[in-house]
Structure formats: C-alpha cells, structure tokens
Amino acid sequence: MRILWVKVGGLWPLTTGGRLRSFHLVSELARRHDVRVLTTHGPGDDPEGLARQLSHCAEVRSVPYEIPRQGTGRFAFSLLRSWSSPMPADMWKCRVAALRDEVARRLAAGEADVCVADFLHAVSNVPLNGRRVPMVFFAHNVEFQIWKRLRDHANQPWKRALLEIEWRKMRRYEREVCRRATLTLAVSDLDRDMLGAAAPGSRVVAIPTGVDTRYFTPDESRERPHHLVFTGAMDWYPNEDAILHFLERTLPRIRAAVPDATLTIVGRNPSPRLREAASCAGVEVTGTVDDVRPYVLAGAVSIVPLRIGGGTRLKIFEALAMGKAVVSTGIGAEGLPLEPGRHFVRADEPEAFAAAVVDLLLHGDRRRALGRAGRALVDEHYSWAQVSRTLERRLSEAMVTHAR
C-alpha cells in the first residue's frame, strides 16, 4: 500500500500527544508499506531529526511554516480572513500553500493509493474534490466539542460571544469534512459516535489509542513519597486551565491532609501566568524535557484534572504503562477504555479530586493495585504494533470503498 501522510505542525520532537500517536503509527506502517510523509516545521521543530527517526519511510519531506500564534499580526490576519469564510479561524491559519501544492501534485501524479489527512488542520491542504484516491481524515479530537467547552468556560461576555461563533463554524466545517472524506478515523468509540451524530451519512470508525510498552515501563524504586505529577504540553489551553484550577481549588485541600505533598508540572512552553501561579504554590515547573519518564516514575500519583478537551489522553496510557496510579476527571479520561475504580480513580469536583489523591498518597496498597491493573491493560491490548494493524485494515477498507 502506498500511503501519503499529510500533517501540519510537524512530528518531531515528540512534545505532544498528537505527535506521539501519529509518529508511532507512521513508524509501524512504514515497516510494511510505502509511506511518504509531507508535513511542516516551525521554530523548535527538527525536520532532519524526523527524517532520521523515520528512516524506514519511503520519503519524509517538511516545509517551513510557523503556525500564527494568538497576539501576532499573522494571527489577526487569519482571523479577519476567516470571518468572511465558512472555515474557522483555527483552520484558516493552517493553510500552507507550499504543502497544499505538493500534496495536489503527488495525488495528481498517482503516487499514492490512499491519503491520510492527519488532524482537521491538515484537511485544508488536501484536495476534497475530484480525488483519484481515497482521503482518510484522522480525527485525533472532536474539535467542535473542544471549542464548545472553551465557550462554556469563558468568563468575559465578549469572549463567549466570539467562541459561540467559532465553535458553530467548527461544527459545520468538521461535519462537511467527515461527509466528504472516504473514511473518518476517530480515536475512541465516544468520538466516533459524536462525529457520526454530527455528520449523518458519513463513515466514521474508531481505532484505539496506543502506548510504547517497551519504552514506558514500571520502576517502583523511583517513586517519591507524597509526590504528584502532571504531564502535557503547557501551551495547549486545556492543560493550562486544568493546572491553574488545580493549584487554586484542589492542591490546598490535598495539603490540608498531606502537608508535605509536592507537585511537578512537566511540559513545554509554560506561560508566565502559569509559572507565577506555580511559584506561589511552591510547585515545580520543568518546561520542555528530553525524557518524561523520570518525572512520571517519581510521582506517587499522576493527576489529569482536565475540564476542557477532546480525543484521548496519551498521558494517561503512558502513566499506566509505568504502573502509576491515576486520578482523572471524566473529561480527562474521556474515550479511553478504562474502568473507574479498577484502572484509575475518577473525580470531577475539587473536593472529590483532592480526597481521591489523598487516599492514594496515604494507602500504598491501593495505589500499587491501580498501577498494576493499568499496566496489565495496556500491555495486553494497546501496544502501537497492535493499534497499527487496526489502522492498516481501515486504510485497506477505505481503498475498497473508494473503488466502488
């Protein structure tokens, strides 16, 4: 199978859950198929490193492009252009002429049997009309749900009004993409059902999330007593929102019961606002790290206090693979095949979240039982090799569907 994989925003280094998922699936597919990756890179990305890491791909090509960030002139221009377009601002800013032209040329030349648009952001760079090959939309999230939740949590009336417009545009755009794609791949049954309901008549299937069970392994000797850890890209608003809320509402309750409780926040690009809040709370913030494993292994409990989000959280699977007890909100564990009370502890309100964390910090037997159950689950069912076989079957089915 000849696979053209298109992504905006790079794949290396592996600093986000989306990059991890895509990188590992591409790497596994390339062991058995002709995979050509077309992507972009911005400051901090390493296209040469990506090519080395995916040396078994038939081709890896990256074009320079920095996605406009909020507060910049380029972002304002994208926002203005999107207002007169059905395309949401978050999608408009990811239109890359050089990438779009290259994708169109490859498809017109018949160089692929199937094209994968990786994330909704990639779709604007893939022709949706007159395609000779099937287009598979890989939906890591339900984007309109994320934007709707952002609207729900906005405090200022003007911001709520703007987000109201944006999430509705996102829903229309996402629905149209699902309808026009040969196949949409969701990352959970929940996301599959949500996208299918939003786009009746479209073909949406789910593939599971995976984890590198050889890379992420348990080591109980590294655990620090009464220590908490959170991992995630801190320049993604749902992560920042989760931690700021946790520092304000939940951590004081934990320390009332366990005064020496500590927390490390691990992830790229923490904002000055987050650093200041963490400093006031006596919490460590690492920024970007080369290897997340030592930080996770040091934690007695891994926390996922998300209030906003979509898709599935690879941070939870990584923690489980390392035998860690996880306390998460329902949104944090949304879409993952986990049983509350067996594989993790679910708690949604600050009081309940704090109580769950305290219970695990003080009772090592419960903590270790959760960790062992989580490791057994991912070890048996969710290695990337297993997940890639499912993806492979779905891509083959899309080719058959398109040929009819």
C-alpha positions as CSV (number, residue, x, y, z in Angstrom):
1,M,0.0,0.0,0.0
2,R,1.3,3.5,-0.9
3,I,0.3,5.9,1.8
4,L,0.6,9.7,1.6
5,W,0.5,11.1,5.1
6,V,-0.2,14.8,5.4
7,K,0.2,16.8,8.6
8,V,0.5,20.5,9.6
9,G,2.7,21.3,12.6
10,G,5.5,18.7,12.5
11,L,6.1,15.4,14.1
12,W,9.4,15.7,15.9
13,P,10.4,16.1,18.7
14,L,7.6,14.2,20.4
15,T,6.3,17.0,22.5
16,T,2.5,16.5,22.2
17,G,0.1,13.5,22.4
18,G,-0.9,14.0,18.8
19,R,2.7,13.8,17.6
20,L,3.2,10.7,19.6
21,R,0.2,9.0,18.2
22,S,1.0,9.9,14.6
23,F,4.7,9.2,14.8
24,H,4.3,5.7,16.2
25,L,1.6,4.8,13.7
26,V,3.6,6.1,10.8
27,S,6.6,4.3,12.0
28,E,4.8,1.0,12.3
29,L,3.0,1.3,8.9
30,A,6.3,2.1,7.2
31,R,7.7,-1.3,8.2
32,R,5.2,-2.9,5.9
33,H,4.1,-0.2,3.4
34,D,5.4,2.6,1.2
35,V,4.8,5.6,3.4
36,R,5.6,9.2,2.3
37,V,5.2,12.0,4.9
38,L,4.5,15.6,3.9
39,T,4.5,18.0,6.9
40,T,5.6,21.4,8.1
41,H,8.0,22.6,10.7
42,G,8.4,25.7,12.8
43,P,10.8,27.0,15.4
44,G,11.8,24.3,17.8
45,D,10.9,21.5,15.4
46,D,13.6,19.2,14.0
47,P,12.8,18.1,10.4
48,E,16.2,16.5,10.0
49,G,15.7,14.6,13.2
50,L,12.3,13.5,12.0
51,A,13.8,12.1,8.8
52,R,16.4,10.2,10.8
53,Q,13.8,8.8,13.1
54,L,11.6,7.7,10.2
55,S,14.4,6.4,8.0
56,H,12.3,3.4,7.0
57,C,9.7,5.7,5.4
58,A,10.0,5.9,1.6
59,E,10.1,9.7,2.0
60,V,9.9,12.4,4.7
61,R,9.5,16.0,3.5
62,S,8.9,19.0,5.6
63,V,8.3,22.6,4.5
64,P,9.0,25.6,6.8
65,Y,5.9,27.1,8.3
66,E,5.2,28.7,11.6
67,I,1.5,28.5,12.6
68,P,0.4,32.0,13.6
69,R,0.1,32.5,17.3
70,Q,-2.5,34.5,19.1
71,G,-1.5,38.1,19.6
72,T,0.5,38.3,16.3
73,G,-0.3,40.2,13.2
74,R,-0.4,37.0,11.2
75,F,-3.0,35.5,13.6
76,A,-5.1,38.7,13.3
77,F,-4.9,38.5,9.5
78,S,-6.1,34.8,9.6
79,L,-8.9,35.8,12.0
80,L,-10.1,38.5,9.7
81,R,-9.9,36.3,6.6
82,S,-11.8,33.6,8.3
83,W,-14.7,35.9,9.2
84,S,-15.7,36.1,5.5
85,S,-15.2,32.3,5.1
86,P,-17.0,29.2,6.3
87,M,-13.6,28.0,7.5
88,P,-12.9,28.5,11.3
89,A,-10.0,30.8,12.2
90,D,-8.2,27.8,13.8
91,M,-8.3,26.0,10.4
92,W,-7.6,29.0,8.2
93,K,-4.3,29.7,9.9
94,C,-3.1,26.2,8.9
95,R,-3.5,26.7,5.1
96,V,0.0,26.2,3.8
97,A,0.4,27.0,0.0
98,A,3.6,25.0,-0.4
99,L,2.2,22.0,1.3
100,R,-1.1,22.2,-0.5
101,D,0.6,22.4,-3.9
102,E,2.9,19.5,-3.1
103,V,0.0,17.3,-2.0
104,A,-2.0,18.1,-5.1
105,R,0.9,17.3,-7.3
106,R,1.6,13.9,-5.7
107,L,-2.1,12.9,-5.9
108,A,-2.5,14.1,-9.5
109,A,0.6,12.1,-10.4
110,G,-0.9,8.9,-8.9
111,E,1.9,8.5,-6.3
112,A,-0.4,7.2,-3.6
113,D,-3.1,4.6,-3.1
114,V,-4.6,6.4,0.0
115,C,-4.1,9.9,1.5
116,V,-4.3,10.4,5.3
117,A,-5.1,14.0,6.5
118,D,-3.7,13.9,10.0
119,F,-5.8,16.2,12.2
120,L,-8.5,18.5,11.0
121,H,-5.8,21.2,10.5
122,A,-4.3,19.2,7.6
123,V,-7.6,18.9,5.6
124,S,-7.4,22.4,4.1
125,N,-4.2,21.2,2.4
126,V,-5.7,18.1,0.8
127,P,-8.0,18.3,-2.3
128,L,-11.5,17.2,-1.4
129,N,-12.9,17.4,-5.0
130,G,-12.0,15.1,-7.9
131,R,-9.8,12.8,-5.9
132,R,-8.3,9.8,-7.6
133,V,-7.5,8.2,-4.3
134,P,-9.4,7.9,-1.0
135,M,-8.9,10.6,1.6
136,V,-8.9,9.4,5.2
137,F,-9.5,12.0,7.9
138,F,-7.6,11.1,11.1
139,A,-9.6,12.9,13.8
140,H,-7.5,12.9,17.0
141,N,-10.2,15.1,18.6
142,V,-13.7,16.3,18.1
143,E,-12.6,19.8,17.5
144,F,-16.1,21.5,17.8
145,Q,-16.5,19.9,21.2
146,I,-13.3,21.4,22.4
147,W,-14.4,24.9,21.2
148,K,-17.8,24.5,22.7
149,R,-16.2,23.6,26.1
150,L,-14.0,26.7,25.7
151,R,-17.1,28.7,25.2
152,D,-18.7,27.2,28.3
153,H,-15.7,28.1,30.5
154,A,-15.2,31.6,29.1
155,N,-15.8,34.3,31.7
156,Q,-16.0,37.5,29.7
157,P,-19.2,38.0,27.6
158,W,-17.3,39.2,24.6
159,K,-15.1,36.1,24.6
160,R,-18.1,33.8,25.0
161,A,-19.8,35.6,22.0
162,L,-16.7,35.0,19.8
163,L,-16.3,31.4,20.9
164,E,-20.0,30.8,20.2
165,I,-19.4,31.8,16.6
166,E,-16.2,29.8,16.3
167,W,-17.5,26.5,17.8
168,R,-20.5,26.6,15.5
169,K,-18.3,27.3,12.4
170,M,-16.1,24.4,13.6
171,R,-19.0,22.1,13.9
172,R,-20.2,22.9,10.3
173,Y,-16.6,22.5,8.9
174,E,-15.9,19.3,10.8
175,R,-19.3,17.9,9.6
176,E,-18.5,18.7,6.0
177,V,-15.1,17.1,6.2
178,C,-16.5,13.9,7.6
179,R,-19.1,13.8,4.9
180,R,-16.6,14.3,2.1
181,A,-13.9,12.0,3.4
182,T,-13.9,8.4,2.3
183,L,-13.4,7.5,5.9
184,T,-13.0,9.3,9.2
185,L,-10.9,7.7,11.9
186,A,-11.8,8.6,15.5
187,V,-9.6,7.7,18.5
188,S,-12.4,6.4,20.7
189,D,-15.9,5.0,20.5
190,L,-17.2,8.2,22.1
191,D,-15.6,10.4,19.5
192,R,-16.8,8.1,16.7
193,D,-20.4,8.4,18.0
194,M,-20.1,12.2,18.4
195,L,-18.7,12.7,14.9
196,G,-21.2,10.3,13.4
197,A,-24.1,12.1,15.0
198,A,-22.8,15.5,13.8
199,A,-22.3,14.2,10.2
200,P,-25.1,11.8,9.4
201,G,-24.3,9.6,6.4
202,S,-20.6,9.8,6.9
203,R,-18.5,6.7,7.5
204,V,-16.7,7.1,10.9
205,V,-14.9,4.3,12.7
206,A,-12.7,4.1,15.8
207,I,-9.2,2.9,16.3
208,P,-7.7,2.6,19.8
209,T,-5.0,4.7,21.3
210,G,-1.7,3.0,21.9
211,V,1.4,3.3,24.0
212,D,5.0,2.2,23.6
213,T,5.0,-0.5,26.3
214,R,8.7,-1.2,25.8
215,Y,9.7,2.4,26.4
216,F,7.3,3.2,29.3
217,T,7.9,0.6,32.0
218,P,7.4,0.5,35.8
219,D,10.1,1.1,38.4
220,E,8.7,1.5,41.9
221,S,12.1,2.3,43.3
222,R,11.9,5.8,41.7
223,E,8.7,6.9,43.4
224,R,8.9,9.9,45.8
225,P,6.6,9.8,48.8
226,H,3.5,12.2,48.6
227,H,4.6,13.4,45.1
228,L,2.2,14.3,42.3
229,V,3.0,14.7,38.6
230,F,1.2,16.3,35.7
231,T,2.4,15.9,32.1
232,G,1.3,17.7,29.0
233,A,2.0,20.5,26.5
234,M,1.5,23.6,28.6
235,D,0.9,25.8,25.6
236,W,-2.3,23.9,25.0
237,Y,-5.0,25.9,26.8
238,P,-6.9,23.0,28.3
239,N,-3.8,21.8,30.1
240,E,-3.0,25.3,31.4
241,D,-6.7,25.7,32.5
242,A,-6.6,22.4,34.3
243,I,-3.4,23.1,36.3
244,L,-4.4,26.7,37.2
245,H,-7.7,25.4,38.5
246,F,-6.0,22.6,40.3
247,L,-3.5,24.9,42.0
248,E,-6.3,27.2,43.2
249,R,-9.0,24.8,44.2
250,T,-7.6,21.3,44.7
251,L,-3.9,21.4,45.9
252,P,-4.7,23.4,49.1
253,R,-7.2,20.7,50.1
254,I,-4.6,18.0,49.5
255,R,-2.0,19.8,51.6
256,A,-4.5,20.3,54.4
257,A,-4.4,16.5,54.8
258,V,-0.9,15.8,53.5
259,P,1.2,18.9,54.3
260,D,4.3,17.7,52.5
261,A,2.6,16.9,49.2
262,T,4.5,18.1,46.2
263,L,3.8,18.6,42.5
264,T,5.8,18.7,39.4
265,I,4.3,20.1,36.1
266,V,6.1,18.7,33.1
267,G,5.5,20.1,29.6
268,R,6.7,22.6,27.0
269,N,6.2,26.3,26.9
270,P,4.5,27.1,30.3
271,S,3.2,30.7,30.3
272,P,4.4,33.4,32.7
273,R,1.0,33.2,34.3
274,L,1.4,29.5,35.0
275,R,4.9,29.9,36.2
276,E,3.8,32.7,38.6
277,A,0.9,30.6,40.0
278,A,3.2,27.6,40.4
279,S,5.8,29.6,42.2
280,C,3.3,31.0,44.6
281,A,2.1,27.4,45.3
282,G,5.6,26.0,45.8
283,V,5.2,23.8,42.7
284,E,8.0,22.8,40.3
285,V,7.6,23.6,36.6
286,T,10.1,22.0,34.2
287,G,9.3,23.3,30.8
288,T,10.4,21.0,27.9
289,V,12.3,17.9,29.0
290,D,14.2,15.4,26.9
291,D,12.6,12.4,28.6
292,V,9.4,12.5,30.6
293,R,9.8,9.0,32.2
294,P,11.9,10.0,35.2
295,Y,9.4,12.6,36.2
296,V,6.4,10.2,35.9
297,L,8.2,7.5,37.7
298,A,8.9,9.9,40.6
299,G,5.2,10.5,41.1
300,A,3.2,8.6,43.6
301,V,0.1,9.7,41.8
302,S,-0.4,11.0,38.2
303,I,-3.1,13.7,38.0
304,V,-5.2,14.6,35.0
305,P,-7.6,17.4,36.2
306,L,-8.8,18.5,32.8
307,R,-12.0,20.5,32.5
308,I,-11.8,21.0,28.7
309,G,-10.5,18.7,26.0
310,G,-11.3,16.1,23.4
311,G,-9.8,12.9,21.9
312,T,-8.0,10.7,24.2
313,R,-5.2,11.5,26.7
314,L,-2.0,9.6,25.9
315,K,-0.6,10.9,29.1
316,I,-2.9,8.5,31.0
317,F,-1.7,5.5,28.9
318,E,1.9,6.4,29.5
319,A,1.3,6.7,33.2
320,L,-0.5,3.3,33.3
321,A,2.3,1.7,31.3
322,M,4.7,2.9,34.0
323,G,2.5,1.3,36.7
324,K,1.2,4.6,38.1
325,A,-2.0,5.3,39.9
326,V,-4.0,7.9,38.0
327,V,-6.6,10.3,39.3
328,S,-8.6,12.0,36.5
329,T,-11.7,13.9,35.7
330,G,-14.2,12.3,33.5
331,I,-13.2,14.6,30.7
332,G,-9.5,13.7,31.3
333,A,-10.2,10.0,30.8
334,E,-12.9,10.5,28.2
335,G,-12.8,8.0,25.4
336,L,-10.3,5.7,27.0
337,P,-11.3,2.0,27.6
338,L,-10.7,2.3,31.4
339,E,-12.9,1.1,34.2
340,P,-13.1,3.7,37.1
341,G,-12.0,2.2,40.3
342,R,-10.0,-0.6,38.6
343,H,-7.7,1.2,36.2
344,F,-7.9,4.8,37.5
345,V,-9.9,6.9,40.0
346,R,-12.4,9.3,38.6
347,A,-13.1,12.6,40.4
348,D,-14.7,15.7,38.8
349,E,-15.0,18.3,41.6
350,P,-12.1,19.7,43.5
351,E,-13.2,18.2,46.8
352,A,-13.6,14.7,45.4
353,F,-10.4,15.0,43.4
354,A,-8.4,16.1,46.5
355,A,-10.0,13.2,48.6
356,A,-9.1,10.7,45.9
357,V,-5.5,11.9,45.7
358,V,-5.1,11.9,49.5
359,D,-6.4,8.4,49.7
360,L,-3.9,7.1,47.2
361,L,-1.0,9.0,48.8
362,L,-1.7,7.5,52.2
363,H,-2.5,3.9,51.1
364,G,0.3,2.3,49.1
365,D,-1.6,-0.9,48.6
366,R,-4.4,0.8,46.7
367,R,-2.0,2.9,44.7
368,R,0.0,-0.1,43.6
369,A,-3.1,-2.2,42.8
370,L,-4.3,0.5,40.4
371,G,-0.8,0.8,38.8
372,R,-0.6,-3.0,38.2
373,A,-4.1,-3.2,36.7
374,G,-3.3,-0.3,34.4
375,R,0.0,-1.8,33.2
376,A,-1.7,-5.2,32.5
377,L,-4.4,-3.5,30.4
378,V,-2.1,-1.6,28.1
379,D,0.4,-4.4,27.9
380,E,-2.2,-6.8,26.7
381,H,-4.2,-4.7,24.3
382,Y,-2.7,-1.3,23.4
383,S,0.8,-1.6,22.1
384,W,1.4,0.6,18.9
385,A,2.1,-2.6,16.9
386,Q,-1.4,-3.8,17.7
387,V,-3.0,-0.5,17.0
388,S,-1.2,-0.1,13.7
389,R,-2.7,-3.4,12.4
390,T,-6.2,-2.0,13.1
391,L,-5.3,1.2,11.2
392,E,-3.9,-0.8,8.3
393,R,-7.1,-2.7,7.9
394,R,-9.1,0.5,8.0
395,L,-7.0,2.1,5.2
396,S,-7.4,-1.0,3.1
397,E,-11.2,-0.8,3.6
398,A,-11.1,2.9,2.5
399,M,-9.4,1.9,-0.7
400,V,-12.1,-0.8,-1.4
401,T,-14.9,1.7,-0.6
402,H,-13.4,4.4,-2.9
403,A,-13.0,1.9,-5.8
404,R,-16.7,1.0,-5.8
